[in-house]
Protein backbone atom coordinates (compact mmCIF):
# COMPACT_ATOMS: atom_id res chain seq x y z
CA UNK A 1 0.00 0.00 0.00
CA UNK A 2 1.07 3.60 -0.59
CA UNK A 3 1.58 5.78 2.46
CA UNK A 4 1.71 9.48 1.66
CA UNK A 5 4.36 11.77 3.12
CA UNK A 6 1.71 13.49 5.24
CA UNK A 7 0.54 10.19 6.67
CA UNK A 8 4.13 9.11 7.28
CA UNK A 9 4.63 12.15 9.49
CA UNK A 10 1.45 11.33 11.37
CA UNK A 11 2.51 7.72 11.84
CA UNK A 12 5.94 8.78 13.08
CA UNK A 13 4.28 11.08 15.59
CA UNK A 14 2.04 8.26 16.81
CA UNK A 15 4.97 5.84 17.08
CA UNK A 16 6.91 8.29 19.24
CA UNK A 17 3.86 8.88 21.43
CA UNK A 18 3.44 5.15 21.91
CA UNK A 19 7.09 4.79 22.92
CA UNK A 20 6.82 7.78 25.26
CA UNK A 21 3.83 6.42 27.16
CA UNK A 22 5.29 2.91 27.33
CA UNK A 23 8.48 4.41 28.75
CA UNK A 24 6.51 6.05 31.55
CA UNK A 25 4.55 2.90 32.41
CA UNK A 26 7.51 0.52 32.40
CA UNK A 27 9.73 2.77 34.49
CA UNK A 28 7.04 2.96 37.19
CA UNK A 29 7.75 -0.65 38.08
CA UNK A 30 11.38 -1.22 37.05
CA UNK A 31 13.69 -2.11 39.94
CA UNK A 32 10.91 -1.74 42.47
CA UNK A 33 10.30 -4.15 45.33
CA UNK A 34 7.18 -6.28 45.35
CA UNK A 35 6.70 -6.39 41.57
CA UNK A 36 4.08 -9.05 40.88
CA UNK A 37 5.27 -11.65 38.38
CA UNK A 38 3.04 -14.33 36.82
CA UNK A 39 4.08 -17.31 34.73
CA UNK A 40 2.32 -17.92 31.41
CA UNK A 41 3.53 -21.52 31.10
CA UNK A 42 3.16 -24.67 33.21
CA UNK A 43 6.37 -26.45 32.21
CA UNK A 44 8.69 -23.47 31.74
CA UNK A 45 9.14 -19.89 32.89
CA UNK A 46 7.58 -17.27 30.64
CA UNK A 47 6.96 -14.29 32.95
CA UNK A 48 4.51 -11.45 32.61
CA UNK A 49 4.17 -8.48 34.97
CA UNK A 50 1.75 -5.64 35.59
CA UNK A 51 4.29 -3.45 33.81
CA UNK A 52 3.82 -5.47 30.60
CA UNK A 53 0.07 -5.10 30.80
CA UNK A 54 0.08 -1.42 31.79
CA UNK A 55 2.48 -0.58 28.98
CA UNK A 56 0.34 -2.26 26.32
CA UNK A 57 -2.91 -0.81 27.68
CA UNK A 58 -1.46 2.69 27.54
CA UNK A 59 -0.33 2.22 23.94
CA UNK A 60 -3.71 0.80 22.93
CA UNK A 61 -5.46 3.79 24.52
CA UNK A 62 -3.43 6.15 22.32
CA UNK A 63 -4.18 4.13 19.19
CA UNK A 64 -7.89 4.15 20.00
CA UNK A 65 -7.80 7.94 19.96
CA UNK A 66 -5.34 8.67 17.16
CA UNK A 67 -5.58 5.65 14.82
CA UNK A 68 -8.93 3.93 15.49
CA UNK A 69 -9.04 2.30 12.04
CA UNK A 70 -5.66 0.59 12.36
CA UNK A 71 -5.29 -2.99 13.53
CA UNK A 72 -3.32 -3.98 16.62
CA UNK A 73 -1.35 -7.13 17.40
CA UNK A 74 -0.06 -7.08 20.96
CA UNK A 75 1.63 -9.69 23.09
CA UNK A 76 -0.61 -9.26 26.13
CA UNK A 77 -4.03 -8.41 24.67
CA UNK A 78 -4.00 -10.13 21.30
CA UNK A 79 -5.38 -9.02 17.96
CA UNK A 80 -7.75 -6.18 17.16
CA UNK A 81 -8.76 -6.07 13.53
CA UNK A 82 -8.59 -2.80 11.61
CA UNK A 83 -9.80 -1.46 8.28
CA UNK A 84 -6.91 0.78 7.20
CA UNK A 85 -4.51 -1.93 6.04
CA UNK A 86 -2.04 -0.96 8.78
CA UNK A 87 -1.39 -2.97 11.94
CA UNK A 88 0.58 -1.85 14.99
CA UNK A 89 2.62 -4.74 16.35
CA UNK A 90 3.39 -4.18 20.03
CA UNK A 91 5.63 -5.90 22.54
CA UNK A 92 5.20 -3.82 25.70
CA UNK A 93 8.30 -5.33 27.32
CA UNK A 94 10.58 -7.50 25.22
CA UNK A 95 12.88 -9.23 27.66
CA UNK A 96 10.64 -9.53 30.71
CA UNK A 97 13.19 -11.91 32.27
CA UNK A 98 15.77 -9.14 32.04
CA UNK A 99 13.23 -6.62 33.34
CA UNK A 100 12.44 -8.56 36.50
CA UNK A 101 16.18 -9.13 37.03
CA UNK A 102 16.86 -5.40 37.04
CA UNK A 103 19.10 -5.44 33.96
CA UNK A 104 18.78 -2.78 31.27
CA UNK A 105 18.66 -4.96 28.16
CA UNK A 106 14.87 -5.14 27.83
CA UNK A 107 12.95 -2.82 25.58
CA UNK A 108 9.60 -1.69 24.20
CA UNK A 109 9.00 -2.83 20.62
CA UNK A 110 6.72 -1.04 18.19
CA UNK A 111 6.27 -2.14 14.60
CA UNK A 112 3.93 -0.90 11.89
CA UNK A 113 2.97 -3.62 9.42
CA UNK A 114 1.55 -2.52 6.07
CA UNK A 115 0.60 -6.04 5.07
CA UNK A 116 3.93 -7.54 4.04
CA UNK A 117 6.05 -6.69 7.05
CA UNK A 118 7.09 -3.59 8.97
CA UNK A 119 7.51 -0.22 7.29
CA UNK A 120 8.35 1.50 10.58
CA UNK A 121 9.79 0.27 13.84
CA UNK A 122 11.07 1.41 17.21
CA UNK A 123 13.22 -0.31 19.80
CA UNK A 124 13.03 1.83 22.94
CA UNK A 125 15.08 1.29 26.10
CA UNK A 126 13.39 3.42 28.75
CA UNK A 127 15.99 3.06 31.51
CA UNK A 128 18.94 4.21 29.38
CA UNK A 129 16.70 6.69 27.55
CA UNK A 130 17.69 5.33 24.15
CA UNK A 131 15.38 5.12 21.17
CA UNK A 132 16.28 3.35 17.93
CA UNK A 133 13.95 4.21 15.03
CA UNK A 134 13.86 2.91 11.48
CA UNK A 135 11.49 3.55 8.61
CA UNK A 136 10.15 6.13 6.16
CA UNK A 137 13.67 7.07 5.14
CA UNK A 138 14.89 7.47 8.72
CA UNK A 139 17.44 5.46 10.70
CA UNK A 140 18.15 7.32 13.88
CA UNK A 141 19.36 6.85 17.46
CA UNK A 142 17.91 9.30 19.99
CA UNK A 143 18.70 9.94 23.64
CA UNK A 144 17.28 13.10 25.12
CA UNK A 145 18.50 16.00 22.99
CA UNK A 146 21.16 13.83 21.33
CA UNK A 147 20.55 12.08 18.03
CA UNK A 148 22.57 10.57 15.23
CA UNK A 149 22.08 8.59 12.07
CA UNK A 150 22.50 4.85 12.33
CA UNK A 151 24.29 2.60 9.88
CA UNK A 152 25.31 -1.01 10.09
CA UNK A 153 29.01 -1.70 9.80
CA UNK A 154 30.86 -3.60 7.09
CA UNK A 155 31.77 -7.17 7.97
CA UNK A 156 32.78 -9.40 5.10
CA UNK A 157 33.73 -12.55 7.04
CA UNK A 158 32.23 -14.51 9.90
CA UNK A 159 35.72 -14.61 11.35
CA UNK A 160 35.40 -10.89 12.04
CA UNK A 161 31.82 -10.97 13.29
CA UNK A 162 30.29 -10.32 16.71
CA UNK A 163 27.32 -12.66 17.11
CA UNK A 164 24.49 -12.49 19.66
CA UNK A 165 21.61 -14.70 20.70
CA UNK A 166 19.35 -14.43 23.73
CA UNK A 167 19.33 -18.02 25.00
CA UNK A 168 22.40 -20.31 24.84
CA UNK A 169 20.29 -23.29 23.73
CA UNK A 170 18.79 -21.17 20.87
CA UNK A 171 15.88 -23.55 20.17
CA UNK A 172 15.66 -27.26 19.42
CA UNK A 173 18.69 -29.49 19.66
CA UNK A 174 19.17 -29.30 15.89
CA UNK A 175 18.80 -25.50 15.88
CA UNK A 176 21.26 -25.19 18.73
CA UNK A 177 23.79 -27.36 16.92
CA UNK A 178 23.47 -25.24 13.77
CA UNK A 179 23.95 -22.06 15.79
CA UNK A 180 27.12 -23.52 17.33
CA UNK A 181 28.49 -24.25 13.86
CA UNK A 182 28.04 -20.59 12.96
CA UNK A 183 29.34 -19.44 16.33
CA UNK A 184 32.59 -21.37 15.95
CA UNK A 185 33.33 -19.38 12.81
CA UNK A 186 32.74 -15.99 14.48
CA UNK A 187 35.20 -13.78 16.32
CA UNK A 188 32.98 -13.32 19.38
CA UNK A 189 29.70 -14.81 20.57
CA UNK A 190 27.71 -13.26 23.40
CA UNK A 191 24.38 -14.16 25.00
CA UNK A 192 21.43 -12.17 26.29
CA UNK A 193 20.27 -8.63 25.43
CA UNK A 194 16.96 -9.64 23.83
CA UNK A 195 15.85 -6.82 21.47
CA UNK A 196 18.79 -4.60 22.43
CA UNK A 197 21.15 -6.75 20.36
CA UNK A 198 19.16 -5.99 17.20
CA UNK A 199 19.35 -2.28 17.99
CA UNK A 200 23.11 -2.59 18.29
CA UNK A 201 23.26 -4.04 14.78
CA UNK A 202 21.65 -0.83 13.57
CA UNK A 203 24.12 1.20 15.59
CA UNK A 204 27.05 -0.63 13.99
CA UNK A 205 28.27 -2.30 17.20
CA UNK A 206 27.09 -5.88 16.63
CA UNK A 207 27.20 -7.81 13.35
CA UNK A 208 24.62 -10.56 13.67
CA UNK A 209 21.79 -11.95 15.80
CA UNK A 210 20.53 -15.52 15.35
CA UNK A 211 17.45 -16.77 17.20
CA UNK A 212 14.57 -19.21 16.96
CA UNK A 213 11.02 -19.54 18.25
CA UNK A 214 10.16 -15.85 17.99
CA UNK A 215 6.73 -14.35 17.31
CA UNK A 216 5.70 -11.39 15.17
CA UNK A 217 5.71 -8.93 18.06
CA UNK A 218 9.28 -10.01 18.96
CA UNK A 219 10.68 -9.10 15.56
CA UNK A 220 8.72 -6.48 13.65
CA UNK A 221 10.14 -3.46 15.47
CA UNK A 222 13.73 -4.78 15.30
CA UNK A 223 13.39 -5.75 11.63
CA UNK A 224 12.48 -2.20 10.67
CA UNK A 225 15.37 -0.78 12.70
CA UNK A 226 17.98 -3.16 11.26
CA UNK A 227 16.80 -2.83 7.66
CA UNK A 228 16.59 0.96 7.77
CA UNK A 229 20.22 1.05 8.95
CA UNK A 230 21.33 -1.05 5.97
CA UNK A 231 21.06 -4.54 7.40
CA UNK A 232 19.15 -7.64 6.38
CA UNK A 233 16.72 -9.84 8.35
CA UNK A 234 15.34 -13.16 7.11
CA UNK A 235 14.34 -16.56 8.39
CA UNK A 236 16.87 -19.40 8.22
CA UNK A 237 15.78 -20.25 4.69
CA UNK A 238 16.32 -16.71 3.46
CA UNK A 239 12.62 -15.85 3.36
CA UNK A 240 10.51 -13.20 5.10
CA UNK A 241 10.90 -13.05 8.87
CA UNK A 242 8.15 -10.66 9.96
CA UNK A 243 5.92 -13.44 11.29
CA UNK A 244 8.69 -14.75 13.54
CA UNK A 245 10.17 -18.24 13.77
CA UNK A 246 13.85 -18.78 13.00
CA UNK A 247 15.52 -15.38 12.66
CA UNK A 248 18.87 -14.20 11.34
CA UNK A 249 19.63 -10.48 11.38
CA UNK A 250 22.91 -9.17 10.00
CA UNK A 251 24.46 -5.81 9.33
CA UNK A 252 26.26 -7.02 6.21
CA UNK A 253 24.71 -9.21 3.51
CA UNK A 254 27.99 -11.11 3.07
CA UNK A 255 28.03 -12.65 6.55
CA UNK A 256 24.30 -13.17 6.33
CA UNK A 257 24.87 -15.36 3.28
CA UNK A 258 27.70 -17.27 4.99
CA UNK A 259 25.59 -17.98 8.08
CA UNK A 260 22.55 -18.85 5.97
CA UNK A 261 24.54 -21.53 4.18
CA UNK A 262 24.86 -23.33 7.52
CA UNK A 263 21.47 -22.53 9.05
CA UNK A 264 19.37 -23.31 5.98
CA UNK A 265 20.11 -27.01 6.40
CA UNK A 266 17.92 -27.03 9.53
CA UNK A 267 14.17 -27.39 8.88
N, C-alpha and C positions, 0 to 999 in steps of 0.2 A: 504494500500500500504506500501511497505517497503522503508524506507528512510535510506540510508547508513550513517555511521558515518561521512564520508567526506562531504556528502550533508548536514547533520545536522549542521556541523560547518559553512558551507556556509550560510545556512538559518538563523542561529543565527547572523552571521555577518550582513546579510541584515536587519534582524529585528532591530538590534541596530542602523543601519544607518537610517532606517525609523524613529525610535523614535528620533534620534538626529536632523534630519532635521525638523520634526514636532515641536520639542522643540523650535528651532530657529524661525520658522514662527509664532507660537502661542504667544511667548513672545514679538514679535514685536508690537503686538496690545494690550496686556493685561494691564489693568489699564491705558489706554491712553484716552485722551479726544477726542470726535468726532468719536468714533468707530461707523461705520454704522451697524445697526441691522435691518434685515428684518424678517417678520413673515411668516412662511410657511402655516399657517392655517387661515381660515376666522373666525371661531367661538371660537378659543382658541389661546393661545400664545405659539408658537413653534419656537423660534428664531434661526436664522442663521446669521453669520457674515462673513466678508471677511477673518477673521482669520481661520474659519472652512474651507473655500474654498482653501485658500492658503496652509494650512497644508496638505489637501488631494492631491492637485495638486503636491506639492513637493514630497510626498511619491510615487505617481503614476509615476513621472518622474524617480525616482530611480528604481522602479520595471521595467519600460520600458527598462532600460539599463542593469540591473543585472539579472532580472528574466522575460524575455519577454514571456516565454511560460506558466507562471502561470496565473491563473485567478485572478480577483480583484472584491470584493464586497465592495463598499464604500458608506457611508451615503449620500455624496453630489453629487457624479457623477455616482452612480449606478453600474451596473454589466458589467464587461469585461470578456468574456469567455476566458479560457485558454486550453491548451492541455496536461499539465503535470500531471493533477490530483490534483494539489495543488491550493488553493485559499487564497489570502490574504484578510482578513476581517478587514476593516479600519473604525474607528470612529475618525475623525480628532480632534474633541473636544467633549468628552462626558461630559455633564453638561454645555451646553452653557448658561443656565440661571445663573449658578454660575459664569461662566466666565465674563459675562457682568455686574455682580454685584460686581466684584473685589474680590471674595472669592477664596480660593486656594483649593477647593475640586473637581475641574474639572480635566480631564485627557485626554491623548491620548491613544486610545485603538488599539492594533494590535493583530490580531489572524491569525493563519495559519491553515486552514481547509484541512485535507487530505481526505475528502469525508464523514466522519462520525463524524465530530466535530473537535475541535482544538487540535493540537498536540504541539502547541507552542503559547504562548501569552505574551503580555507586557501590563502593566498599567503604564503609565509614567506621572508624575506630574512635568511639566517643572518649575513651579515657586519655588517649594521646592527643586527641583533637585533630586527627588526620582524616582527610576525605580524599578518596581516589575516584575520579569521575571519568567515564569514557562514553563517547557517543555524540552524534550530530556535529562531527568535525572537531570535537574537543577531546583532549587527553590531558588531564590536569590533576596535580596534587595540590591540596589546599590545607593549610593549618593556620587558623586565625586570619591575620592579614597577609600571611605569606602564601605564595602560590608559584608553581612552576610547571612547565610542560613536561609530560612524561614521554619516555621513549624506551623501548626494550633495547638491551645491548646485544651487540654482535657476539655470537658464539658458534663457531663453525664445527667444533668437535665435542663429542661427549666427554672426552678426556679433560676438557677445560670447563665443564659445566658444573654448576651448583644445582642440586636436585633436592626437592622437598616432597614429602608426603605427610599426611596427618597421623596415620596409624602405622606402626612398624609392620603389622601383618598385611596391610593394604586391602585385602579382600579374601577370596578363597585361597586355598593352598596353591593352586595353579597360578592365580593372579600374583600372589606374593612371590612365587618363584620367578615369574617373568620380571617383576619389578627388581628383584635382586640381580638379575642378569643385566639390566640397564644400569643399576646402581654401581655395579662393579666396574663399569666403564667410565663412570663420572669422577670428577676431581673430588667432590664433596657431596655427601648425602646427609641431610638433616631431617628431623621429624618434629611434627607439631605445627603450630601456627594457624591451622584451619584456613579461613579465607585470606588471612593476612599475607600468606605466601604468594597467592595470586597477585595481590596488589604490588608486592615487591618485584614480580616479573615486570609489571608495567613501569615501575620506577627504575628498572635496569639494575637491580641488585641480585636477583635470583634468575636462573636460566630456565628452570623447568619444574613443573608440578605434575605428579602422576598419582591418580587416585582411582578408587572403584566404589561402587555402591552409592553414588550420589543421586540426589533428586533435583528436579528443575530449580527449586528455590535455593539449592546449594550452589548452583553454577551460573545462573543467568546474569547476575550482577558482575561476578568476576570475569565471565566471558567478554562482556562489553568492555570492561576496563583493559583487559589484556589485548584484545584485538584493536582497540582504538590506539594503543601505544605501539602497535606494529607487530604484535605477536600473533600466534595461531593457537586455537583450541579445537580439538576434535575428540571423538571417541577413539578407542584403541584400534579400530578398523579404518580410521581416517575419515569417518563420516561426521554428521552434525552431532553436537554434544549438548544442545540446549535443553534436552529432556533428561539429562543426567546419565547415570550408568558409569561406564569406564571412561575416565577423563585423562587426557594428556594436554597440558598447556605449556607452551614454549615461547620464549622470546625471539628465537631464531628458527626459521623453517628448516634449516639444515640439521640441527640436532633433533628437531621434531621428527624428521624423516628417518634418522638413524635409530631413534627410540622406537618408532612405529614399526620398523622392520622386526624388532624383537617382540613387541607387545601384540602385534596383529596375529600372532600364532596362537593366542589364547582366545577361546570363544567366550 
